[in-house]
Amino acid sequence: MFGDLSFSHILILLLVLVLVFGAKRIPEIGSSLGQGIKEFKRSLKEATGDDQPLSPPRSVQPPAASGSVPSGGDPKRLSD
């Protein structure tokens, strides 16, 4: 990709960057890019670290067979 760039091409690109952004602004841009890359890598590690295997689902016990709890169907009305 960058195989065709010689030293003179890179030097011209750096000169254009200095003219466009200024000498004081280039280190700020570099540090902000570095911090952004670090933040991106950290968030990727956190995202992949959160994918721990889940515990098996708890088994649901059927309700006790007693006369007070209706089993299935519509619920009984208290007053009618």
C-alpha positions as a Markdown table, in Angstrom:
| # | Residue | x | y | z |
|---|---|---|---|---|
| 1 | Met | 0.0 | 0.0 | 0.0 |
| 2 | Phe | 2.7 | 2.4 | 1.0 |
| 3 | Gly | 5.4 | 0.6 | -0.9 |
| 4 | Asp | 5.6 | 3.3 | -3.6 |
| 5 | Leu | 6.3 | 6.1 | -1.1 |
| 6 | Ser | 9.9 | 7.2 | -1.0 |
| 7 | Phe | 11.6 | 9.4 | 1.6 |
| 8 | Ser | 11.0 | 12.5 | -0.4 |
| 9 | His | 7.2 | 11.8 | -0.7 |
| 10 | Ile | 7.0 | 11.3 | 3.1 |
| 11 | Leu | 8.9 | 14.5 | 3.7 |
| 12 | Ile | 6.5 | 16.5 | 1.4 |
| 13 | Leu | 3.5 | 15.0 | 3.2 |
| 14 | Leu | 5.0 | 16.0 | 6.6 |
| 15 | Leu | 5.6 | 19.5 | 5.3 |
| 16 | Val | 2.0 | 19.8 | 4.1 |
| 17 | Leu | 0.8 | 18.6 | 7.5 |
| 18 | Val | 2.9 | 21.2 | 9.3 |
| 19 | Leu | 1.6 | 23.9 | 7.0 |
| 20 | Val | -2.0 | 22.9 | 7.4 |
| 21 | Phe | -2.2 | 22.2 | 11.1 |
| 22 | Gly | 0.8 | 24.1 | 12.5 |
| 23 | Ala | 3.8 | 22.7 | 14.4 |
| 24 | Lys | 2.1 | 23.0 | 17.9 |
| 25 | Arg | -1.0 | 21.2 | 16.8 |
| 26 | Ile | 0.6 | 18.0 | 15.4 |
| 27 | Pro | 1.7 | 16.5 | 18.8 |
| 28 | Glu | -1.8 | 17.2 | 20.1 |
| 29 | Ile | -3.4 | 15.3 | 17.2 |
| 30 | Gly | -1.0 | 12.4 | 17.7 |
| 31 | Ser | -1.7 | 12.1 | 21.4 |
| 32 | Ser | -5.4 | 12.3 | 20.9 |
| 33 | Leu | -5.2 | 9.6 | 18.2 |
| 34 | Gly | -3.1 | 7.4 | 20.5 |
| 35 | Gln | -5.6 | 7.9 | 23.4 |
| 36 | Gly | -8.5 | 7.0 | 21.0 |
| 37 | Ile | -6.7 | 3.8 | 19.9 |
| 38 | Lys | -6.0 | 2.8 | 23.6 |
| 39 | Glu | -9.7 | 3.4 | 24.5 |
| 40 | Phe | -10.8 | 1.4 | 21.6 |
| 41 | Lys | -8.6 | -1.6 | 22.5 |
| 42 | Arg | -9.7 | -1.4 | 26.1 |
| 43 | Ser | -13.3 | -1.4 | 25.2 |
| 44 | Leu | -12.7 | -4.4 | 22.9 |
| 45 | Lys | -11.1 | -6.3 | 25.8 |
| 46 | Glu | -13.9 | -5.4 | 28.1 |
| 47 | Ala | -16.5 | -6.5 | 25.6 |
| 48 | Thr | -14.9 | -9.9 | 25.0 |
| 49 | Gly | -14.2 | -10.3 | 28.8 |
| 50 | Asp | -17.9 | -9.9 | 29.6 |
| 51 | Asp | -18.9 | -12.9 | 27.6 |
| 52 | Gln | -18.5 | -15.4 | 30.5 |
| 53 | Pro | -20.5 | -18.6 | 30.3 |
| 54 | Leu | -23.9 | -18.2 | 32.0 |
| 55 | Ser | -24.9 | -20.5 | 34.8 |
| 56 | Pro | -27.5 | -23.1 | 33.8 |
| 57 | Pro | -31.1 | -22.0 | 34.1 |
| 58 | Arg | -32.8 | -22.8 | 37.4 |
| 59 | Ser | -35.4 | -25.5 | 37.2 |
| 60 | Val | -38.9 | -24.4 | 38.0 |
| 61 | Gln | -40.6 | -26.5 | 40.5 |
| 62 | Pro | -44.3 | -27.3 | 39.8 |
| 63 | Pro | -46.7 | -25.8 | 42.4 |
| 64 | Ala | -47.9 | -28.1 | 45.2 |
| 65 | Ala | -51.1 | -29.9 | 44.5 |
| 66 | Ser | -53.5 | -28.4 | 47.0 |
| 67 | Gly | -57.1 | -27.5 | 46.7 |
| 68 | Ser | -56.6 | -23.7 | 47.3 |
| 69 | Val | -54.7 | -23.0 | 44.1 |
| 70 | Pro | -56.5 | -23.5 | 40.8 |
| 71 | Ser | -54.6 | -25.5 | 38.3 |
| 72 | Gly | -54.7 | -24.1 | 34.8 |
| 73 | Gly | -57.7 | -22.5 | 33.1 |
| 74 | Asp | -59.2 | -19.1 | 34.1 |
| 75 | Pro | -58.6 | -17.9 | 37.7 |
| 76 | Lys | -61.6 | -18.1 | 40.1 |
| 77 | Arg | -63.3 | -14.9 | 41.0 |
| 78 | Leu | -63.7 | -14.0 | 44.6 |
| 79 | Ser | -67.0 | -12.1 | 44.3 |
| 80 | Asp | -69.8 | -12.4 | 41.8 |
